[in-house]
Amino acid sequence: MNSFLIYNPNAGKLSRHPSLIPKVQAILADAGRAVTLRPTAAPGDASRLARECVAAGADHIYVVGGDGTINEVINGIAGSQVPLTPLPGGTANCLAVELGIGTRLRSAARRTAEFTPKRIPLGKCRFASGEERYFIAMAGAGVDADIVRRVNPWLKRSLGKAAYWVAGFTNFFNLLPELQLENDLGAHRGSFALASRIRNYGGDLEIAREVRIEEPYFETVLFEGRFALGYTLYLLGVLTRTHHTMPGVRVCKTDRLRLAAANGRPVYLQLDGEQIGELPAELEVVPNALSLCAPWKT
């Protein structure tokens, strides 16, 4: 066996309970899967560590952290045959919730013997500079990426998901920058576009309701309007699962789209919950890009 566990010691629950990692290591060892620990020390480390593990002949990589840490690891192993098992250790853990892994780290570690690998597609983002980055869960442009950008790191560590609500309210009465979304159905303007590979959003909500991570497409949801106050109604629609039928909301399935700023103001982009840059950007689905281990439902 040549297995590795990459983890972010500053992620959510790990920063508050550093003893969790040795406990998870012991749980995996008891299940016959001894792992070598590979902690991150700075942004970007998880991608580098994942590439090093693949080069060292890894037969399995586990990752403990938030969705951002998982994203980094994916960018180090995409295209390889090495199976990846994500375990919850961050603030929202959208991917772990989506896959039925749950949010309790030790409980999830005990269940890993039940997980099986499945080859899945990934999203890929390409910026105007030519830089490319994979993502597994979602890409969001406009309102939500701006909230991610505004989140105070100290509040995030202290308050968890509530820190995002605090950041959102700081923008509540502002005029929003618009973006243009282009796909095979045409071009449309809005102030928040979500290209999602999963239904779970933020750990508690569903914005994309009919997408499946195994399928080779995005469910794209575009919210129109330039006034932040109008998002109160959109949020109510999301909470009541009626937003797909609301005026000003456009939903479609596509495997490719382009996003660009529409009125001269910068529009930000987040991938898997981490602010990553500014528009313009192109998004596409890459089939058979990752071996993901999870308790898949048959």
Secondary structure, DSSP 8 states (H G I E B T S, - for coil): --EEEEE-TTSHHHHH-TTHHHHHHHHHHHTT--EEEEE--STTHHHHHHHHHHHTT-SEEEEEE-HHHHHHHHHHHTTS--EEEEEE-SSS-HHHHHHT--S-HHHHHHTGGG-EEEEEEEEEEEETTS-EEEESSEEEEEHHHHHHHH--HHHHHHHTTHHHHHHHHTTTTSB---EEEEETTEEEEESEEEEESSSEETTTEESS-S--TTSS-EEEEEE--SBGGGHHHHHHHHHTT-GGGSTTEEEEEESEEEEEESSSS--EEEETTEEEEES-EEEEEEEEEEEEEE----
